[in-house]
Amino acid sequence: MGFNIKLLWEAPEINPVNNKARSIPVLNPFNLYGRVFFFSWFGFLIAFWSWYAFPPLLKDVIADDIDLSTSQLGNSNIISLLATLLVRLVSGPSCDRFGPRLTFAGLLLIGSIPTFCAGGVTNPAGLMALRFFVGILGGTFVPCQVWTTGFFDKNVVGTANALTGGWGNAGGGITYFVMPAVFNSLVQQSGLTPHVAWRVTFVVPGILIVFTAVMMLLFTSDTPTGKWSDRETAVNENLRRHSMVGVVDVPGQISEQKPVDSDASPAGSRSENSDKKDIGPGNPDFSDNEAHLTPDQMLDTAKGEVVRKPTFREALFVFTSPQSFVTASAYFCSFGGELAINSILGNYYSKNFPNLTLQESGNWAAMFGLLNVAFRPLGGVVSDLVYRATGGSLWAKKALLHGCGLITGMFLIIIGQLDPKDQSTMFGLIAGMAFFLEAGNGLNYALVPHVHPFANGIISGLTGASGNFGGIIFAIIFRYEGSNYGKTFWIAGIIHMLLNLSVSWIPPIPKNQVGGR
């Protein structure tokens, strides 16, 4: 069946057990699911903008003002990524404990403080300290993805995660347009000196961060069923309403009791096929906007897909699982590569094309980040389409993920070997590389919700932190190779290909996993 454009604004059909939406009302901010979707991507976009607000002005403006050397500039990029790595590791368990909405808003408000303080930097040491704390904002990616996963069902969660992640990542491109434009406006039209103008420029993202966090707290909810602390109770109530009882014991412990028919006589007298009945349209247990699921499907959802606070043993299992290593390794390459390239791409263009002005090199570098608007969501959309076309095959999702990783590696090696001095060749190759790199990010978080779904915060945080760890490793390579950008690109390409091949044989989910299929 073809795509129904009305789904973009109509209230979505929902899963009767967890109340997750089975379509994405992208254009309907009046609907709860539409509001959560909007604040997920917009909150991350604003955070990403501020997180990467320094690179567009760093080399040509800030470095001259505070006597920043090339090595110190590279160190500041690494320090920013280090902070985000640590925050992402913490924000995953925080989402499982307090919920993604409060974690998201909290990180935004905390991250706004160093953003407003950017104007106080007067030396390289102060810049590095400030960029460390601004890096807190990069941790918002984890609650962004956990929040989206909590509101959208398996049939569209890959698309939802890819859209919120991709549109949010576009903040890394927007900052290359906006920060130089605001700076130039303050210098040329307001008459400020460069020394003052770059400091005032940081007030803009700071105000937007606070405004977004406050609106998020006022107009959205923790889960489709209300408060984060009531999510297991809500699932129990939904199961009872559909003639099934005793599946989820608050606070989240799963029992093995079978579904019971509401009309059942004493034990042993009901039909042996009652567990297998097909709950279809017209069944009075279902309201008009609810998806029609069989009892087995409802049990699978209740047992495996309700996020709860994991025990230490469960958390350790998730951290050490081979499946977690798959998503972490792939994101180490794709998002790690994207972060590192974002930090140096403007400088690479300036080196190979010295005739470009600061604004022009920034504009071309911005295109790399802005392509996330289309390419990352495309990865999620394709992943969901293939998932449905193959009858729910997670191996198909995984094959797409590694295929994109290998092709990205090939592009990086070609760029590094050619080190193009022709603008059309350079920009064309970068766009081709961006297509597979950014689609790979979307493909990854289309697979993540299927892996250990009961601990989605932990697996999302671990995967996201691995992306930052990759960014640090690639940034260190860039740092020590200096302006030899071609060499760093082909080294990154080899790492992409080796890591993806090394984990391609691992099954997408553990053999006996409940839920997520």
Beta strands, then each sheet from edge to edge (+ up, - down):
strand 1: 248-249
strand 2: 253-254
sheet 1: 1+ 2-
end
